Amino acid sequence: MENKAEVFECYMSSLPVEVLTIILQQCECQDILAFASTCKDFRDIVFSNQLLWKNKFKPIVTSYMFESLEKNGDGNWFNELKEFYLLKKRIYKELIAMSPKYYWHCCDITLEDVRNFFDIALSSNVNYFYVIHILQGLVKEVNNYIAKNCAKKPFTMTEIYYAKVVLRHLMHTFLAVKWVKFHMKKELPPEVVVNFFLQWIDSDHMHPDAEVTVKINALVEKVKKILNNLQPRWSSLSVAERIATKVLHEKQVLGAITQVLFHENNMVITVTVNLETLSITEALECNCASFITIAAIYHAVANRCDVACDLVSFPSHLFVEWRDRSDHRHPVVYSVDLGSGEVHPKRRCPFSKTDHVATYKYCPDSLLQYIYSLFNSSMDGVKNWNTQNALHLLNFLGTSHSQTNPYRNFLAYLIGHAHLPAMNIPLDITNLHDEHIELIKSLANLNTPVKPVKKEKFVKKKRVSKVKYAVGMVCCHRKFDYVGVIRAWDQSCDLNYADRMEMELNLQYGIKQPFYFVMAEDQSCRYVAQENIVEITRPVRLVNLEESIAREFTHFDGFAYVANDQKRAEYPDDAHIVDVYRTRCSLKP
């Protein structure tokens, strides 16, 4: 065996470095390190081969982050990869520690509660992006585990809940700086505002502005191609030059934009405003957009083609306007039909006291609030991370001065420090300047910590024989026929929760029977008498409730939701009861 090992080592050492690199690129990092430990020559080859580690590092980050590292890094890809994995391990450890620490808090996890994550994220120029990228990756990976009815720390619903809390605060703090900085520089055209709103409400994904720019520039090139085919004689001139020399009319450019968006792309416009229809990149890939999104796209393409359009929004109205200034003395005002892209003369409102050619100005703040209003209406009272993040946007904009508003002082602070150098330096989340690090650090430590409101002192719930059901079980209401998840129970009715009781009239066993806290499928919390609880023999996941119960349960195991460590300590005997029902149901035909 020793001879064979020596022959193998001799054979491997005789291979060119380029061939070894190709072989090692197919191996896991741990296997590469094990290979390096076999002899000094292999160790030198592995640790000096930055191309190997560069290729191993590339798949684990986004393309734009990798490009940033190529531009700004020191070229030591092994150290970059090692630091990334050490950071990932530390983030996971911090997340796992959050449930024991905050399980008993009644209020939301505040910005002050996650300052340790800010300390980690702001410890280097690239760590802010890394922490966000790691948490977003965890959220995605946890969903895969839960879909398979299995979970292990940190890949559980509980850790995903805390990961989303941290993501919210990291993203919102960065975006607060972005909004004020871009506002000062007047760099908030409609497509940036639409994407900003998307970044704010969907902190699980990055939605980089650069991707939006690429998509819109691709549309611009298509428009230019149509115009060149229309006027091959003038194709050597830019669109702006042709408009200036009057060989091309602005209305022809708008017609080309309409042809690209509505005829070639067959764009479908919807009144629904959600994550999919607000995303400019996804809208252009799926050819389905909200009218807000299509207005921003149309406006962006027109302006890049040197046709000045205005996107104007009011509290309940939005339109795209173009003024034909062929006759400077009598400009004609047109509006763009956002359903078809057609350009029509704008009619004067008979009740308007203003002149027909009154000038309206684009305002990013009005557009942002208009998007929020339409998004909130489209969601129709749905409670999830996106709608809650949208409420935090109003908090940032100054509509709430409550002590529980984590962004209550952000806007005033940033405006008051508009003179800081950070406001004049390009903002890049993949490589924060030191000035931006200090500014974000100041925001993270701006608020005075609020004393948390905690639940009552921990009491282990002792089961008695009359308590039939257990936490985590999926049940149905006998009278009202809704499905829900049992989150807790009392041995008899607690009148302090009478406001959560349904019309539980004419109870056969009165209020001395056990009562259960049930998270209903409409996301409301009910207090239900045991006689009205019906077990479900073939339960399924209730995905729309999982965000609401994530602080208490790790995953759905195919029959019930599994209590996390803190919930299990509170209800230590309930897991056995769930298993009894599971076995009994499995024996039924």
C-alpha positions in Angstrom: 0.0 0.0 0.0 2.8 2.4 0.8 4.4 1.8 -2.6 1.0 2.5 -4.3 0.7 5.7 -2.3 4.2 6.8 -3.3 3.5 6.0 -6.9 0.3 7.9 -6.8 2.0 10.9 -5.1 4.8 10.8 -7.7 2.3 10.6 -10.5 0.3 13.6 -9.1 3.3 15.7 -8.5 4.4 15.2 -12.1 1.2 16.7 -13.4 1.3 20.3 -14.6 -0.1 22.9 -12.2 -2.8 23.7 -14.8 -4.0 20.1 -14.9 -4.0 19.9 -11.1 -6.0 23.0 -11.0 -8.7 21.6 -13.3 -8.8 18.4 -11.2 -9.0 20.3 -7.9 -11.8 22.6 -9.1 -14.1 19.6 -9.2 -13.5 18.9 -5.5 -15.0 20.3 -2.4 -13.0 22.8 -0.4 -12.5 20.4 2.5 -11.1 17.8 0.0 -8.7 20.3 -1.5 -7.4 21.2 2.0 -7.0 17.5 2.8 -5.0 17.1 -0.5 -2.8 20.0 0.5 -2.0 18.4 3.8 -0.5 15.3 2.2 2.9 16.9 1.4 4.7 20.2 1.3 4.7 20.4 -2.5 1.0 19.9 -2.8 0.5 22.4 0.0 2.6 25.0 -1.8 0.7 24.3 -5.0 -2.8 24.6 -3.4 -2.2 27.8 -1.3 -0.3 29.7 -4.0 -2.9 28.9 -6.7 -5.2 31.9 -6.5 -6.9 30.9 -9.7 -8.2 27.8 -8.0 -9.6 29.7 -5.1 -11.0 32.4 -7.3 -13.0 29.8 -9.3 -14.2 28.2 -6.0 -15.3 31.6 -4.6 -17.1 32.8 -7.8 -20.2 30.6 -7.5 -21.0 31.5 -3.9 -21.6 35.2 -4.5 -23.5 37.3 -7.0 -21.9 38.3 -10.3 -21.8 42.0 -9.4 -20.2 41.2 -6.0 -17.6 39.1 -7.7 -16.9 41.9 -10.2 -16.5 44.3 -7.3 -14.0 42.1 -5.5 -12.0 41.7 -8.8 -11.9 45.5 -8.9 -11.3 46.4 -5.3 -9.8 43.2 -3.7 -6.2 42.4 -3.0 -6.3 39.2 -5.2 -5.9 36.8 -2.3 -8.9 34.6 -3.1 -8.0 31.9 -0.5 -8.2 34.4 2.3 -11.4 35.9 0.9 -13.0 32.5 0.8 -11.8 31.6 4.3 -13.1 34.9 5.8 -16.5 34.4 4.0 -17.0 30.9 5.6 -15.8 32.1 9.0 -18.3 35.0 8.7 -21.0 32.6 7.7 -20.3 30.4 10.7 -20.5 33.4 13.0 -23.8 34.6 11.5 -25.4 31.2 12.0 -24.2 31.1 15.6 -25.7 34.5 16.3 -29.0 33.5 14.7 -29.3 30.3 16.7 -28.8 32.4 19.9 -31.7 34.7 19.1 -34.6 32.5 19.9 -33.5 31.7 23.5 -32.9 35.4 24.0 -36.1 36.9 22.4 -38.7 34.2 22.6 -40.3 35.7 25.7 -40.4 39.3 24.2 -44.0 40.4 23.4 -42.9 43.2 21.1 -41.1 43.1 17.8 -37.3 42.6 17.6 -36.0 46.2 17.4 -33.1 47.7 15.6 -31.3 48.0 18.9 -31.7 44.2 19.4 -29.7 43.4 16.3 -26.8 45.8 16.8 -24.4 42.9 17.1 -25.2 42.0 13.5 -24.4 45.6 12.5 -21.1 45.4 14.4 -20.3 42.3 12.3 -21.5 43.8 9.0 -19.7 47.1 9.5 -16.3 45.5 10.5 -15.1 45.7 6.9 -16.0 47.3 3.6 -17.4 44.1 2.1 -19.0 42.5 5.2 -22.2 44.5 4.9 -23.0 42.8 1.6 -21.7 39.4 2.8 -24.0 39.4 5.9 -27.0 40.3 3.8 -26.0 37.7 1.1 -25.5 35.0 3.8 -28.9 35.7 5.4 -30.7 35.8 2.1 -29.1 32.5 1.1 -30.2 31.0 4.4 -33.8 32.1 3.8 -33.8 30.4 0.4 -32.2 27.2 1.7 -34.5 27.0 4.7 -37.5 27.0 2.4 -36.0 24.0 0.6 -35.6 22.1 3.9 -39.1 22.9 5.1 -40.6 21.9 1.8 -39.1 18.4 2.4 -40.7 18.2 5.9 -37.4 18.3 7.7 -35.3 20.9 9.4 -32.2 21.3 11.5 -30.6 24.4 13.0 -30.2 26.9 11.6 -32.4 25.7 8.7 -35.7 26.1 10.6 -38.8 28.4 10.5 -37.6 29.9 13.7 -34.1 30.9 12.4 -35.7 32.1 9.1 -37.9 34.4 11.2 -34.9 36.0 12.9 -32.9 36.1 9.7 -35.7 38.1 8.1 -35.8 40.5 11.1 -32.1 41.2 10.7 -32.4 41.5 6.9 -35.1 44.1 7.4 -33.0 46.3 9.6 -29.8 45.9 7.6 -31.5 46.7 4.3 -33.7 49.5 5.6 -30.8 51.3 7.2 -28.8 51.1 4.0 -31.8 52.2 1.9 -32.5 55.1 4.2 -29.0 56.5 3.4 -29.6 55.7 -0.3 -32.9 57.6 -0.4 -31.7 60.8 1.2 -28.4 60.8 -0.8 -30.1 60.2 -4.1 -32.8 62.7 -3.3 -30.1 65.4 -2.6 -28.4 64.6 -5.9 -31.8 64.4 -7.8 -31.0 60.9 -8.9 -34.4 59.4 -8.2 -36.1 58.9 -11.6 -39.3 56.8 -11.6 -37.5 53.4 -12.3 -35.2 53.9 -9.4 -38.2 54.8 -7.1 -40.1 51.7 -8.2 -37.1 49.5 -7.6 -36.4 51.3 -4.3 -39.9 50.4 -3.0 -39.3 46.8 -4.2 -35.9 46.7 -2.3 -37.6 48.0 0.8 -40.5 45.6 1.0 -38.6 42.5 -0.3 -35.5 42.4 1.8 -35.1 38.7 1.1 -33.7 39.6 -2.3 -31.3 42.3 -3.5 -33.0 43.7 -6.7 -29.9 45.6 -7.8 -30.4 48.9 -9.8 -27.8 47.7 -12.3 -30.0 44.9 -13.5 -32.9 47.4 -14.1 -30.5 49.6 -16.0 -29.4 46.7 -18.2 -33.0 45.8 -19.0 -34.0 49.3 -19.9 -30.9 49.9 -22.0 -31.8 46.7 -23.9 -35.2 48.3 -24.7 -33.5 51.5 -25.8 -31.4 49.6 -28.3 -34.5 47.9 -29.7 -36.1 51.3 -30.1 -33.0 52.7 -31.9 -33.0 49.7 -34.2 -36.6 50.4 -35.2 -35.8 54.1 -35.8 -32.7 53.1 -37.9 -34.8 50.8 -40.0 -37.3 53.6 -40.4 -34.5 56.1 -41.4 -31.5 54.1 -42.7 -30.2 57.3 -44.3 -29.8 58.9 -40.9 -28.6 55.9 -38.9 -25.2 57.4 -38.4 -26.7 60.1 -36.3 -27.9 59.7 -32.7 -31.6 60.0 -31.9 -30.9 63.3 -30.2 -29.1 64.7 -33.3 -32.0 63.6 -35.5 -34.5 65.2 -33.3 -32.4 68.4 -33.1 -32.1 68.6 -36.9 -35.9 67.8 -37.2 -35.4 64.8 -39.4 -37.0 62.8 -36.7 -40.1 63.8 -34.7 -40.4 62.9 -31.0 -43.8 61.3 -31.7 -42.1 58.8 -34.0 -39.8 57.9 -31.1 -42.8 57.4 -28.8 -44.4 55.2 -31.5 -41.2 53.1 -31.6 -41.3 52.7 -27.8 -45.0 51.6 -28.0 -44.1 49.1 -30.7 -41.3 47.6 -28.6 -43.2 47.4 -25.3 -46.8 46.6 -26.4 -46.4 44.9 -29.8 -43.1 43.1 -29.8 -43.1 42.2 -26.1 -46.9 41.8 -25.9 -46.9 43.5 -22.5 -49.9 42.7 -20.4 -50.9 45.5 -17.9 -52.5 44.6 -14.6 -54.0 46.7 -11.8 -52.5 44.3 -9.3 -49.5 45.8 -7.5 -47.3 43.1 -5.9 -43.7 41.8 -5.9 -44.0 40.3 -9.4 -45.7 43.2 -11.1 -43.5 45.8 -9.5 -40.2 44.2 -10.5 -39.0 45.8 -13.7 -36.7 43.0 -14.5 -39.3 40.3 -13.9 -42.0 42.3 -15.7 -39.9 42.5 -18.8 -39.1 38.8 -18.6 -42.7 37.7 -18.1 -44.3 40.5 -20.1 -46.7 41.3 -17.3 -46.4 44.5 -15.3 -48.5 46.8 -13.1 -49.4 50.1 -14.8 -47.0 51.8 -12.3 -44.1 49.7 -13.6 -44.9 50.2 -17.2 -45.2 53.9 -16.6 -41.7 53.9 -15.1 -40.3 51.8 -18.0 -41.9 53.9 -20.7 -40.6 57.1 -19.0 -37.1 55.7 -18.7 -36.9 54.5 -22.3 -38.3 57.8 -23.6 -35.8 59.9 -21.6 -32.9 57.7 -22.7 -34.1 58.3 -26.3 -34.0 62.1 -25.6 -37.7 62.6 -25.5 -38.7 64.5 -22.4 -41.7 62.8 -20.7 -43.1 63.5 -17.3 -44.4 60.9 -14.9 -46.7 62.7 -12.5 -48.4 61.1 -9.5 -51.1 62.4 -7.2 -52.5 60.6 -4.1 -55.0 58.7 -6.3 -53.8 59.3 -9.9 -50.8 58.7 -12.1 -50.1 59.5 -15.7 -47.3 59.9 -18.2 -47.3 63.2 -20.1 -45.5 64.4 -23.2 -45.5 67.9 -24.7 -45.2 68.5 -28.4 -43.2 71.7 -28.6 -43.0 71.8 -32.4 -44.9 75.1 -32.1 -43.2 76.8 -29.1 -46.0 79.3 -28.8 -48.7 76.7 -28.6 -47.3 73.4 -27.2 -49.8 70.5 -27.3 -50.0 68.3 -24.3 -50.4 64.5 -24.8 -50.9 61.6 -22.4 -49.7 58.1 -22.8 -52.3 55.3 -22.5 -50.6 53.0 -20.1 -52.7 50.1 -21.3 -51.8 50.3 -25.0 -48.9 52.8 -25.2 -50.9 55.0 -27.6 -50.3 58.7 -27.3 -53.5 60.9 -27.2 -54.1 64.6 -26.9 -54.8 65.4 -23.3 -58.2 66.7 -22.5 -58.7 69.6 -20.1 -60.7 68.8 -17.1 -63.9 70.9 -17.2 -63.7 71.5 -13.5 -60.1 72.6 -13.5 -59.3 76.2 -13.1 -55.8 75.9 -14.4 -54.7 76.4 -17.9 -54.7 73.4 -20.3 -50.9 73.6 -20.5 -50.3 73.8 -16.8 -47.0 72.3 -15.8 -46.9 69.4 -13.5 -43.7 68.3 -11.9 -42.4 64.8 -11.2 -41.9 64.2 -7.4 -40.2 61.0 -6.2 -41.8 61.4 -2.7 -45.3 61.5 -4.3 -44.6 58.5 -6.5 -43.2 56.5 -3.6 -46.4 57.2 -1.5 -48.6 56.4 -4.5 -46.9 53.0 -4.9 -47.3 52.3 -1.2 -51.0 53.2 -1.5 -51.7 50.9 -4.5 -49.6 48.1 -3.0 -51.4 48.2 0.3 -54.8 48.1 -1.5 -53.8 45.2 -3.7 -52.6 43.2 -0.7 -56.1 43.6 0.8 -55.1 43.3 4.5 -52.7 40.4 4.0 -50.2 40.2 6.8 -46.7 39.1 5.7 -43.1 40.4 5.7 -43.7 42.5 2.6 -46.8 44.4 4.0 -45.1 44.9 7.3 -42.0 46.2 5.6 -44.2 48.6 3.7 -45.5 50.0 7.0 -41.9 50.6 8.1 -41.5 52.7 4.9 -44.1 55.0 6.2 -42.3 55.0 9.5 -39.1 56.1 7.8 -40.9 58.8 5.8 -41.9 60.4 9.1 -45.6 59.4 9.5 -45.0 57.9 13.0 -43.0 59.2 15.9 -43.8 56.3 18.2 -41.0 54.9 20.4 -41.6 51.5 18.7 -40.8 53.0 15.3 -37.2 51.9 14.6 -36.7 54.6 11.9 -38.3 57.5 13.7 -35.1 59.6 13.7 -33.5 58.4 10.5 -34.8 61.1 8.1 -34.2 64.0 10.4 -30.7 62.8 11.2 -29.7 62.2 7.5 -31.1 65.6 6.4 -29.3 67.2 9.3 -26.0 65.6 8.3 -26.4 66.3 4.5 -23.0 68.1 4.7 -21.1 64.9 5.6 -18.6 63.6 3.0 -20.6 60.3 2.8 -23.3 62.2 0.9 -21.0 63.1 -1.9 -19.3 59.6 -2.3 -20.8 57.0 -4.6 -22.8 54.5 -2.6 -22.0 50.8 -3.3 -23.3 48.1 -1.0 -20.8 45.6 -2.3 -17.9 47.8 -1.1 -18.9 50.4 1.4 -16.6 53.4 1.8 -15.4 54.1 5.3 -17.6 57.2 5.4 -20.7 55.2 4.7 -19.7 52.6 7.3 -19.5 55.4 9.9 -22.9 56.9 8.8 -24.7 53.5 8.9 -23.1 52.9 12.3 -24.4 56.2 13.6 -27.9 55.3 12.4 -27.8 51.8 14.0 -26.9 53.4 17.4 -29.2 56.5 17.0 -32.2 55.3 19.0 -32.2 54.9 22.8 -32.9 51.3 23.6 -36.6 50.7 24.6 -37.1 48.4 27.6 -38.6 45.2 26.2 -42.1 44.0 27.3 -41.8 40.4 28.3 -44.4 37.7 28.6 -45.3 36.4 32.0 -42.7 34.4 33.9 -42.0 31.1 32.3 -44.3 28.4 33.6 -44.1 24.8 32.4 -47.6 23.8 31.3 -48.6 20.6 33.0 -51.0 18.4 31.1 -54.1 16.9 32.7 -56.2 14.2 31.2 -59.0 16.5 30.1 -56.6 18.4 27.7 -57.1 16.3 24.5 -55.0 18.2 21.9 -51.4 19.5 21.7 -49.5 22.5 20.4 -48.6 22.2 16.7 -51.5 20.1 15.7 -53.5 21.2 12.6 -57.2 21.4 13.5 -60.6 22.5 12.3 -63.4 24.5 14.0 -66.5 22.4 14.4 -69.0 25.2 13.9 -67.2 27.7 11.6 -65.2 25.2 9.6 -61.9 27.1 9.4 -58.5 25.4 9.7 -55.8 26.5 12.0 -52.7 25.6 14.1 -52.9 25.1 17.9 -50.3 27.5 19.5 -51.1 27.1 23.2 -53.8 25.9 25.6 -55.3 26.6 29.0 -56.9 24.0 31.3 -60.0 26.2 31.5 -61.1 29.5 30.0 -59.0 32.5 30.9 -61.4 35.4 30.8 -58.5 37.8 30.1 -58.7 36.6 26.5 -62.5 37.0 26.2 -61.9 39.4 23.3 -60.4 36.6 21.3 -63.3 34.3 21.9 -65.6 33.7 19.0 -69.4 33.4 19.5 -68.8 30.3 21.6 -72.4 30.3 22.9 -74.3 27.4 24.3 -71.2 25.5 25.2 -72.1 22.0 26.3 -69.2 21.9 28.8 -69.1 25.6 29.8 -66.0 27.6 30.4 -64.4 25.0 32.7 -63.2 23.0 29.7 -59.8 23.5 28.1 -59.4 26.4 25.7 -56.9 26.6 22.8 -55.1 29.5 21.1 -55.5 28.8 17.4 -53.9 30.6 14.6 -56.7 30.6 12.0 -56.1 30.4 8.3 -57.1 34.1 8.0 -54.1 34.9 10.2 -56.3 35.8 13.2 -55.7 34.4 16.7 -58.8 32.7 18.1 -59.5 31.3 21.6 -61.5 28.2 21.0 -63.3 25.8 23.4 -62.1 22.2 23.2 -65.6 20.9 22.2 -65.3 23.0 19.0 -61.9 21.6 18.1 -61.8 18.8 15.5 -58.7 16.9 14.6 -57.7 16.6 11.0 -56.5 13.1 10.1 -54.7 14.1 6.9 -53.3 17.5 7.7 -51.3 19.6 5.2 -48.9 22.5 5.5 -50.5 25.9 6.1 -47.9 28.0 4.3 -49.7 31.3 4.7 -49.6 30.9 8.5 -45.9 29.9 8.8 -44.6 33.5 9.1 -47.0 34.0 12.0 -46.0 30.9 13.9 -42.3 30.8 13.1 -41.2 32.1 16.5 -42.7 28.9 18.1 -42.2 26.1 15.5 -39.4 24.8 13.4 -41.2 23.1 10.5 -44.1 20.9 9.4 -43.1 17.3 9.7 -46.0 15.9 7.5 -48.5 15.7 10.3 -48.0 18.6 12.7 -45.8 21.6 13.3 -42.8 20.8 15.5 -42.3 23.0 18.5 -38.9 24.7 18.8 -36.7 24.3 22.0 -38.4 27.2 23.8 -42.0 26.0 23.0 -41.1 22.5 23.9 -39.8 23.6 27.3 -43.1 25.3 27.8 -45.2 22.3 26.7 -42.9 19.4 27.5 -45.5 16.6 27.1 -47.2 17.7 24.0 -44.9 16.1 21.5 -45.9 12.7 22.9 -49.6 13.5 22.4 -48.9 14.5 18.8 -47.2 11.2 18.2 -50.2 9.4 19.6 -52.5 11.1 17.1 -50.0 10.5 14.3 -49.9 6.8 15.0 -53.7 6.6 15.3 -54.3 8.4 12.0 -51.7 6.3 10.2 -53.7 3.2 11.2 -56.9 4.5 9.7 -57.7 3.3 6.2 
